[in-house]
Amino acid sequence: MDGLNKRLLRPDEVAAVLNVDRSTVYRIAGKGDFVCLKVGSALRITGASVDRYIRKQIEKHYIDNG
């Protein structure tokens, strides 16, 4: 995950990291869980925010499941 921190990722790259569909990435981004920016007309997501999202989901899992 550390290699993602300084990168701007395309939605399809984030989908591959999370092993989900691109539509799921857009839904997560729409909820504000990723830091996103537009480069021209293209959406880019910061690698650091993807890393934070993964860590948050892991923490939530352990809280929910003891």
C-alpha positions in Angstrom: 0.0 0.0 0.0 2.9 2.4 0.7 3.6 2.6 -3.1 0.2 4.2 -3.6 0.6 7.2 -1.3 2.2 9.6 -3.8 0.2 8.6 -6.8 -2.9 9.8 -8.6 -4.9 6.8 -9.6 -7.5 6.3 -12.3 -10.8 4.8 -11.2 -9.9 1.5 -12.9 -6.6 1.3 -11.0 -8.4 1.8 -7.7 -11.0 -0.8 -8.7 -8.1 -3.3 -9.3 -6.5 -2.5 -5.9 -9.8 -3.0 -4.1 -11.0 -5.9 -6.4 -14.3 -4.2 -7.1 -16.1 -2.8 -10.1 -15.4 0.8 -11.3 -19.0 1.7 -10.4 -18.2 0.8 -6.8 -15.2 3.2 -6.9 -17.4 6.0 -8.2 -20.0 5.3 -5.4 -17.3 5.3 -2.7 -15.8 8.5 -4.2 -19.3 10.1 -4.3 -19.7 9.5 -0.6 -16.5 11.5 0.0 -14.3 8.5 1.2 -11.6 9.3 -1.4 -9.8 12.5 -2.1 -10.6 13.1 -5.8 -9.6 15.7 -8.3 -10.2 16.4 -12.0 -7.3 16.4 -14.4 -8.8 17.9 -17.5 -12.1 15.9 -17.7 -10.6 12.8 -16.0 -11.2 11.8 -12.4 -8.1 11.0 -10.4 -8.0 9.6 -6.8 -5.1 10.1 -4.5 -3.3 6.9 -3.5 -3.1 8.1 0.1 -6.9 8.3 0.3 -7.2 4.8 -1.0 -4.7 3.6 1.6 -6.7 5.4 4.3 -9.9 3.9 3.1 -8.4 0.4 3.2 -7.1 0.9 6.8 -10.5 2.3 7.9 -12.3 -0.7 6.5 -9.8 -3.1 8.2 -10.4 -1.2 11.5 -14.1 -1.3 11.1 -13.9 -5.1 10.4 -12.1 -5.7 13.7 -14.4 -3.4 15.7 -17.5 -5.1 14.2 -16.1 -8.6 14.7 -14.2 -8.4 17.9 
